[in-house]
Amino acid sequence: MIDSMTGYGAGERPLGEASVSVEARSVNHRYLEVSCRGPRWSLALENE
């Protein structure tokens, strides 16, 4: 019997002089939390 459906994934990639990090978590299939970090100029790409 499975008691937990928790998942986690993370990745990082160099992008010129900066790097971009992405992290995703899911807890018991109820919530998904995604966190992205990158250089300030990349904020304009957030909606794409």
QUIKA-V980680 format. One record per residue. N is the residue number from 1. PHI is phi in whole degrees, -180 to 180 (none if undefined). NEAR is the number of other C-alpha atoms within 8 Angstrom. Layout:
N_PHI_NEAR, N_PHI_NEAR
//
This chain:
1_none_2, 2_-89_4, 3_-97_4, 4_-138_6, 5_-120_9, 6_-81_9, 7_-131_7, 8_-149_8, 9_-149_7, 10_-148_8, 11_-154_7, 12_-142_8, 13_-140_7, 14_-67_8, 15_-140_7, 16_67_5, 17_-86_5, 18_-120_8, 19_-142_11, 20_-118_12, 21_-118_11, 22_-130_11, 23_-134_11, 24_-130_11, 25_-135_11, 26_-136_13, 27_-118_11, 28_52_8, 29_59_8, 30_-101_6, 31_-132_7, 32_-127_9, 33_-115_7, 34_-118_8, 35_-126_7, 36_-122_8, 37_-131_7, 38_-164_10, 39_-66_9, 40_-57_5, 41_-66_5, 42_-79_8, 43_-59_8, 44_-65_6, 45_-88_6, 46_-57_6, 47_-82_4, 48_-86_3
//
